[in-house]
Each structure stands twice: as structure tokens, then as C-alpha cells.
Amino acid sequence: MSMNDPLGDMLTRIRNAQMRGKSTVRTPASKLRAWVLDVLKDEGYIRGYEAATSAAGHPELEISLKYFEGTPVIREIKRVSKPGRRVYAGSKELPSVRQGLGVSIVSTPKGVMSDAAARSANVGGEVLCTVF
């Protein structure tokens, strides 16, 4: 698995684990991944996450996935900005996901936050992914 896109890798792990109905999934730890998970947790898409250690002794994050009546709460999670094609948006141009039913996660100068939080803080940034 190419690790040129660690965040994309984490999103794929979440998608795959949900397809199999798993309650938790692990991903190598990084600050960016933890910040994105913080937003997913705040927005109610995951139960939470905690620090863990892999068999090889590497730091990992164990993500607790969330289901509602057996269906994953995350219906769709998509990478927007990619290593080969970065996507930036000003606070006014931040994309709205599914008429505001979903969330864009944006990396701004004030931290990683939801599109709503970025709009209210009047900051734009790199649109990392969308969740619905």
C-alpha cells in the first residue's frame, strides 16, 4: 500500500472496516489523522479514538466506529485534496456537502475544523475530505 497519502489511507481503512461491520479500526498515528478524527468525533461520525501500539511497537490510533441500527453513521467519506492535486478554498468558497447535511474537513491556519467552524472563524484552507 502506497503511503504517499496517509490521510487517504486512513479514510480507506475506515470505509473498509465499516463494510465489514467492524467496531474498531486501527491506523498509524499522526497529528493530522488525530485532528481529522477530532472533527469526525465532534460532528458525531465516530464514537472516538485512542492511542494504541502496534505489534511492532509503532504508535497507532484505534478508531471506534459508529453505527445506527446496524448501518454505519458515515455513509460516504471522500478525500478531496490529494498529494498530487491540492484543493484550497477561501472561507467564502468552502463547499457545502449535501445541502449542509454533510461536513467538509478543512485544514486552516487556525487548525483542522469543519467547514461550518471555518466559515464562522472566517478562515479558508485545504479541503481535506468530505463526510456524509
C-alpha positions in Angstrom: 0.0 0.0 0.0 1.5 3.3 -1.0 1.7 5.7 1.9 2.0 8.9 -0.2 -1.4 9.8 1.2 -1.6 8.8 4.8 -4.9 10.6 5.3 -6.4 8.9 2.3 -5.1 5.6 3.6 -6.9 6.2 7.0 -10.2 7.1 5.2 -10.0 3.9 3.2 -9.4 1.8 6.3 -12.5 3.4 7.9 -14.6 2.6 4.7 -13.3 -1.0 4.6 -13.8 -1.6 8.3 -17.4 -0.3 8.1 -18.2 -2.5 5.1 -17.2 -5.5 7.3 -19.2 -4.1 10.2 -16.1 -3.9 12.4 -16.5 -1.9 15.7 -12.9 -0.5 15.6 -10.1 0.0 13.1 -6.5 1.0 13.6 -4.4 3.4 11.6 -0.8 4.6 12.1 -0.8 7.6 14.4 -0.1 11.1 13.1 -1.1 14.6 14.2 -3.1 15.3 11.0 -5.0 12.0 11.4 -5.8 12.7 15.0 -7.0 16.2 14.1 -9.3 14.9 11.4 -10.6 12.3 13.9 -11.3 15.0 16.4 -13.6 16.7 13.9 -15.3 13.4 13.0 -15.9 12.8 16.7 -17.2 16.4 17.4 -19.5 16.0 14.4 -20.9 12.7 15.6 -19.5 10.5 12.9 -17.3 8.3 15.1 -17.5 7.3 18.8 -13.9 8.4 19.3 -10.4 7.1 19.2 -7.5 6.3 21.5 -3.8 5.9 21.3 -2.6 2.3 20.8 0.6 0.5 19.9 1.0 -2.0 17.0 2.6 -5.4 17.4 5.8 -3.9 16.0 5.7 -1.2 18.6 4.6 1.7 16.4 2.1 4.2 17.7 -1.4 3.7 16.3 -4.8 5.3 16.7 -7.7 2.9 17.4 -10.9 4.4 16.0 -14.2 3.4 17.4 -16.7 3.4 14.5 -20.3 4.3 15.0 -23.4 2.5 13.7 -27.1 3.4 13.9 -29.4 0.4 13.8 -26.6 -1.6 12.2 -25.8 0.9 9.5 -22.6 2.9 9.5 -23.2 6.5 10.5 -20.6 7.6 7.9 -22.4 6.9 4.6 -19.6 8.4 2.5 -16.2 9.7 3.3 -14.1 11.1 0.4 -10.7 12.6 0.0 -10.9 16.0 -1.7 -7.4 17.5 -1.7 -4.8 14.9 -2.8 -1.0 14.9 -2.7 -1.0 15.3 -6.5 -3.8 17.8 -6.6 -4.3 20.1 -3.6 -7.6 21.7 -3.2 -7.9 25.1 -1.4 -10.9 27.2 -0.7 -11.4 30.6 0.9 -13.9 31.0 3.7 -16.5 32.2 1.2 -15.9 29.3 -1.2 -15.9 26.4 1.2 -18.0 23.6 -0.3 -21.3 22.7 1.3 -21.8 18.9 1.5 -25.3 17.5 0.6 -27.0 20.9 1.3 -25.3 21.1 4.7 -26.2 17.5 5.8 -22.6 16.6 5.5 -19.3 18.2 6.5 -16.1 19.2 4.8 -13.0 18.9 6.9 -10.7 21.8 6.3 -7.1 22.4 7.3 -6.8 26.1 8.1 -4.2 28.4 9.7 -6.3 28.0 12.9 -6.3 24.3 12.9 -8.3 21.4 11.3 -12.0 22.1 11.5 -15.4 21.6 9.9 -16.5 23.9 7.1 -19.0 25.5 9.4 -16.4 26.3 12.0 -14.0 27.6 9.3 -16.8 29.9 8.0 -17.6 31.3 11.4 -13.8 31.8 12.1 -13.7 33.4 8.6 -10.7 31.2 7.5 -10.2 29.1 4.4 -7.7 26.4 3.8 -7.1 23.0 2.3 -10.3 20.9 1.9 -9.1 17.5 3.2 -12.2 15.5 2.8 -16.0 15.4 2.9 -18.2 13.3 5.1 -21.8 12.5 4.7 
